[in-house]
Amino acid sequence: MDIRRHTISRILGKPAEDFTLEDMMSFMTDNGIDMLNFMYPAEDGRLKTLNFVIDSEEYLHSVLTNGERVDGSSLFSFIEAGNSDLYVVPELRTAFIDPFEELPTICFLCAFFDKDGKRLEYSPEYTLYKAKTLFREKTGMDFEVMGELEYYVSAPEDEDLQMYPATDQKGYHESAPFAKFNSFRAECMHAVMLAGGKIKYGHSEVGNFRSGGRIWEQNEIEFLPSDMEKAAEGLMLAKWIIRNLAYRYGLDVCFAPKIAAGKAGSGLHIHMRLMKDGRNMMLNDKGEISDVARKAIAGLMDMAPSITAFGNANPTSYLRLVPHQEAPTNICWGDRNRSVLVRIPLGWTSGRDMFSEVNPPLADDMPEGTFLHRGHERNSDPSVKQTMEIRSADCSADIYQLISALSIACRHGLEMDNALEVAKRTYVDTDIHKDTRLADALAHLPASCAESADTLEQQRSIYEADGIFHPAMIDSIISRLRSYSDADLRQRMKENPELEGELVRRFYWV
């Protein structure tokens, strides 16, 4: 059996959450795996890797149970070199088989611990864990998340790629041969699935263009809703896998928010839902957006200015947040409206049996547990799929920090005395980019890193409450944003048109 074509969960016959030390040791021994990698997110948002070669069961046991030391000052700017040693310890539930190494290799995502053997307060993964735990404790609900990962694939425009040219900026859901990299995306999706990612679907996106002898084609991979930690881990691994697979094929992949003026930027839209005992709290008994959901949305509206500090982390982020590019500029929300900051997507609440409209009827005596019965999942409520989507963030974000911040904002809304009034006041049912009077009346998102830093400074106490975001982490984010000195960037770009290209090149590898 080629273990690379299977998930560890499938091979072991148990969910990843139940993986034990004995499982991992026997799996590696039985399959002759001598290589092991620790992986962990650092301040720059990229996964770091530590390699081990295993020559005995004793050493394997030691590596898995004790973890290893790393230099924290090289991973996080706010850790001083004079006291920088940290531990990284593997989380067994994250185990996956490396799809790229020639030698069979098992990988684990890791948690950081300090010199006293305690979880590192200001590490990204522990910040997310604290946010998840506190949301459940304070609200009695689970905050679930799924991401839409947008990126461009680029290659030299050879003779084959010149055939069947796609229409500029009309690539949405395009099929081959007009879309050139659908097969590459499908292979990426399969590799992400084998690593434990829960994928909903993939497709080509709006953006496509030709420039400088290259073809650029935008793609999207969307995930299924899941636990906050799993959602962040899935997105991190997906970026790592897509880049590695592109490198193998000689393709260029870019997650940057903006790479060309007048062309679609790439976002990291985040869908959220509030779950309690298996029920989606986004809808009330009438299938309408519930007061619980409206309060959570109010929190997103109130905290929107500082959320950009986590979700839009370099100057090119704000080149994307401009009118008429399907990116938000105003702080508002609405139903099925792609010009707003928070969108309530179309749900499955019509009550119509759409399946049976176009398919033969299914038998009345189908056994319990059969999935589709008269157009519906017998043991599932379609309303569970309802989410709310925030559309401002992009892949410059630290995914762990961003999801943590969104959960805090939603919990903040649930605790606001005037939440329903805020939700009512910020709701719109028109295209903001075409209704200039309404747009002028609504609050605007920050237009620069400098503005985002200022708003985070103003709202930092909400993120730091209950010890979720460590003050050192907030200080670091503010300092980094202000270091770009981009308050007057738009004016400087008018005076120097070449500046945009310089910025794109500088921040290409987010």
DANOR-V13161 format. One record per backbone hydrogen bond with DSSP energy under -0.5 kcal/mol. CO is the residue of the C=O (numbers start at 0). NH is the residue of the N-H. If there is no record, write none. Layout:
co/nh
CO/NH
CO/NH
This chain:
co/nh
0/2
1/4
2/5
6/10
7/11
8/12
8/13
14/17
15/18
19/23
20/24
21/25
22/26
23/27
24/28
25/29
26/30
27/32
28/31
31/33
33/53
34/105
35/51
36/107
37/49
38/109
39/47
41/44
45/41
47/39
49/37
51/35
52/54
55/59
56/60
57/61
58/62
59/63
60/64
61/65
61/66
62/66
67/87
69/71
69/85
70/73
71/74
71/75
74/42
75/78
77/79
79/82
80/83
83/71
85/69
86/112
87/67
88/110
89/91
90/93
91/94
95/97
95/106
103/34
104/97
105/36
106/95
107/38
108/90
110/88
111/119
112/86
113/116
117/113
118/120
119/122
122/126
123/127
124/128
125/129
126/130
127/131
128/132
129/133
130/134
131/135
132/136
133/137
134/138
134/140
135/139
141/143
141/274
142/227
143/272
144/225
145/270
146/148
146/222
147/149
147/268
148/220
150/218
151/253
152/216
153/251
154/214
155/157
157/161
158/162
159/162
166/169
170/173
174/177
174/178
177/179
180/184
181/185
182/186
183/187
184/188
185/189
186/190
187/191
188/192
189/193
190/194
191/196
192/195
196/198
197/223
200/221
202/219
203/172
205/170
206/217
207/168
208/215
210/213
212/156
213/210
214/154
215/208
216/152
217/204
218/150
219/202
220/148
221/199
221/200
225/144
226/230
227/231
228/232
229/233
230/234
231/235
232/236
233/237
234/238
235/239
236/240
237/241
238/242
239/243
240/244
241/245
242/246
243/247
244/248
245/249
245/250
246/249
250/252
251/153
253/151
254/394
256/265
259/262
264/266
266/149
268/147
268/270
269/389
270/145
271/387
272/143
272/274
273/280
274/141
275/278
278/275
278/280
279/282
281/289
283/286
287/283
289/293
290/294
291/295
292/296
293/297
294/298
295/299
296/300
297/301
298/302
299/303
302/305
302/306
303/307
305/308
305/309
306/309
306/310
307/311
309/397
310/393
313/316
314/317
315/318
315/319
316/319
316/320
319/321
321/324
321/326
328/444
329/331
331/340
331/341
332/427
333/343
335/337
336/339
340/342
340/390
341/333
342/344
342/388
343/335
346/348
351/353
352/356
353/356
353/357
354/357
354/358
362/365
366/369
369/377
370/372
370/377
372/375
375/372
376/379
379/381
380/383
381/384
382/385
387/271
388/342
389/269
392/267
393/396
396/398
397/401
398/402
399/403
400/404
401/405
402/406
403/407
404/408
405/409
406/410
407/411
408/412
409/413
410/414
411/414
411/415
412/415
415/418
417/421
418/422
419/423
420/424
421/425
423/426
425/332
429/431
430/433
430/434
433/435
434/438
435/439
436/440
437/441
438/441
442/330
447/451
448/452
449/453
450/454
451/455
452/456
453/457
454/458
455/459
458/461
458/462
459/463
460/464
462/468
463/466
464/467
467/469
469/472
469/473
470/474
471/475
472/476
473/477
474/478
475/479
476/480
477/481
478/482
479/483
480/483
481/484
485/488
487/491
488/492
489/493
490/494
491/495
495/498
496/499
497/501
498/502
499/503
500/504
501/505
502/506
504/507
507/509
